[in-house]
Amino acid sequence: MASFDVVSKVDMQEIRNAVDQASREIANRYDFRNTGSAVELGEGAINMRSSTEDRLTAMRQVLEEKLVRRQVSLKAVHYGNVEEASGGTVRQAAALQAGISSDRARELNKFIKGLGIKGVQSQTQGDQLRVNSKKRDDLQAVIAELKAGDFDVPLQFENFRD
């Protein structure tokens, strides 16, 4: 029986490199001088702070540019609300989402069942989803449909076994 796993991972090394590049660009750009702007990688989140909300938006754009260049999906980054900080500054946290939550796994299971492909089964295994079928072509059709769908999480397909 052929199978594959649907997972949602982010490469933390690539995120660390993108944050470092964004931080260096922000330190060197003229429009960020004397604004106290900084971007840092925290535990499971990217923290940004600046003097004004429009500088924060520009910083977010620089960060997204660096993430895309390093082939990190922007679906893995979920921005929080802009908060007022001390000294008249603003800050924002961007949470990094890795793994498939149980609610999202249920949604993916329902989507796969709704495709109506005979003999395809899916089950949740921790933070990933295992899809089984007797026919390899059916599994490839499921992968194509999952790639075409929009699920607000980056999906990767691993362990394809025949």
N, C-alpha and C positions, 0 to 999 in steps of 0.2 A: 504494500500500500504506500503510495507516494504521499509526502507531506512537506510542509514548510512552516516556519515560524514568522509571525508578524511581531516586530518589536519596535520600540521607540527609544532610540539612544541619541546622546549628544557626545561629541568628542571634546572632552574638557580641555585637552591640550590645545586644540584649535580655538576654543573660546578664550583661553588664557592668552594665546598669541594675538587674537583680535582685540582683546581689551588692552593689552600692552601697546599695540600699534595705535589704537584710538587715543590712549593716554598720551603717547608721544606726539601725535598730531595736534591734540588739544593744547599741549604745553608749548608748541611751536607756532601755532596760528595766531595772527595778529588780532583777530576779532575775539579771541578768548583771553587776551592779556588783561591782567588785573581784575578778573571776574571771579577768581577763586574756584574755577571749574575743575572738576576731577572726576574720573571714572575708575572704579576699583572692582575687582572680583572678590566677592565675599563667599560665604558658605552657601552654595546653591542659589546665589543671586548676584546680579551686577548692580552695584550702587553708584548712582550719579548725583552730583551736587553742583550747583552753580548760583550765580547772583540773581539771575532773572529766569523767568519761565521760557522766554524765547531762546536764551542761551542753552537752556536744558534741551529744548527741541532740536537745536542745531547739533548739540552733543549726541543726542539720540540718533540723528541722521548719520553722523560720522561713525558711530558704533555699528549701526546696521550695515553701512557700506563695507566696513571691515569684516563683519560676520559673513556677508554674502560673498565677498572675495575669497574667504577661507572655506566656502561651501558648507556653512552651518545654516540649517533651515531657520528662518525667522519664526516659524510656528513653535519652536522650542522656547522662545523668549516671550514671556507675558509681563507686560508693564503694569506696575501698580499706579496708584493715584499720585499726583504731584502734591507734596506736603510742604508746608511752610516750616523752615528750620530757624535756628537762632541767628541773630545778626542780619535779619532781612533776606536770608538766602532761601533757596528751594532745593528739595531733593526728591529723588524718585528711585525706586527699586525695581529691577527687572528680574523676576523669578525665572529660573531655568527648569523646564519641565522635561523629565526623562522617565521612561516607563509608561505603560498603559494602565490607567486607573480602572477600577472595576466597573464604573459607570461607562467609560469609553469602550471597555472590552465588551460589555453588554450591547452597546450600540453597534460595534463592529460585527458581533455575532448575528445580530438582527439583520444587518445589511447583507451579510454573506448568505444567510438563509433566504432573504428576500430576492436574491438573484435568481433563485429557482433552478440552479444547476443541480441535476440529479447526482446523488452519490457523494456530494461534498459535505463534510462535517467540520465544525469548528468548536474548539473548547478553550477555555481560559486556563492558563497555567502560570500563576503568579502574576508578573507584570508583562506577560507576553501571551500571544494567542497562537494555538496550533491548529492548522488547517489540514485535513486529510481527504484523500480521494483515491480511487483506484486508477483514474486516468490523469496523466500528466497534463493533457490539454485543458482539462477542467481547472486544474490548479493555476495554470497560466492565465486562464480567463478571469479567475478570481483576483489574481495579482493585478491584471490590467484594470479591472473595475475598481479595486482599492486605490490604485494610483490616480485614477480619474476622479474619485470622490474627494470631498473636502471634509476632513475630520478634525481640524485645528490641532493636530499633533503630527510631527514628522514620522512617517512610517518607513521602516526598512524590512526587507524580506530576507531571512537567513535560513540555513540548514535545509535547503531544498534537497530532498532525498527521493530517489526513484524506486 
